[in-house]
Amino acid sequence: MNTAEPTTQTHATAIDPAALHLAKLYREMQQIRRIEEECARFYAQGKIGGFLHLYIGQEAAGVGALAPLESDDYVVTTYRDHGIALAKGVSARSVMAELFGKATGCSRGLGGSMHLFDKDHRMMGGYGIVGGHIPLAAGIAFASKYRGDGRVTLCFFGDGAASIGGFHEGVSLAALWQLPIVFICENNEYAMGTPLSRSLSVEDISQKAISYGIARDRVVVSDVLEVERHMAEAVQRAREQSLPTLVELRTYRFRGHSMSDPGKYRTQEELDDHKKRDPLFRARADLIQAGMAESDIANIDASVESEVADAVEFALSSPEPDASLLESTTYCGPFAY
């Protein structure tokens, strides 16, 4: 849940609280979109190394899913983690610096794009092993139940992970132990370059919840507010009843699986059709329909541009990590022999 205050004040027109809330979510989505577009630009310039998996097109899934959370709830996700980290409240500066491999990054420049981690914001990591993080998320939820701290854990994964052993192990234990966790499958229709029809025997991934006796839900992501409403029910179930839920968010990525993927396995017509239904543009249209002046939306966009430019400048001017980090980030010590 991004805690940045959106620039949504209006003077000529009164805006109801619901529209102001949508404006906040719109700003979060726009921030993610612009950060990711800048990431693509600087990756092409060689400023960002390693792999880079962009969240462009999926913003409404992450922002809507995290909207019902409390600030001290936990989030665990995959290597497509920039948008989730930003939505959880990790600063644009901290994220961008990490992507640039700088010491001021949220993982001190040692994790990079796939391993964003911020303990203070309960962003418990992006993970590079497909499905491997799902049992870890169940462990975090177990710790919350053991401590009785009332916190909820969200665990994001892609459709490709729904057939991985770690998925079944994590969901099975969460069901058995009645853990306060929500498993979220961001189904963007492709497991890397493999379409659903070639990777899964059933199209509705939420049906997998039935075999474990837990609640399930499914949302076609077109409206960030609809995602928030559905996720609020699952989060409430976890917090108040300590019961897990499997939610499938049917979304779509506009870029390739990573920057090295040209995405030739799908047609331009398919991509264009999805872009016409971009949830970010829908949120903007809904704000206008709710009575927000286009000048006020332009102010939101301008504030995002300023924040992104500041994050880039911060990353470019930040120092590289040095050898002094090696011991503290490798060992838990000091050791006595």
ABEGO torsion letter per residue (X at the ends): XBABBBBABBAABBBBAAAAAAAAAAAAAAAAAAAAAAAAAAAAAGABBEBBBBABGAAAAAAAAAAABBAABBBBBBABAAAAAAAAGBBAAAAAAAAAGBAABAAGGAAEAABBBBAAAGBAEBBABBGAAAAAAAAAAAAAAAAGAGBBBBBBBBAAAAABAAAAAAAAAAAAAGBBBBBBBBBAGBBEABBAAAABABABAAAAAAAAGBBBBBBBBABAAAAAAAAAAAAAAAAAAGBBBBBBBBBBBABBABAABAGAABBAAAAAAAAAABAAAAAAAAAAAAGBBAAAAAAAAAAAAAAAAAAAAAAAABBBBBAAAAAAAABBOBBBX
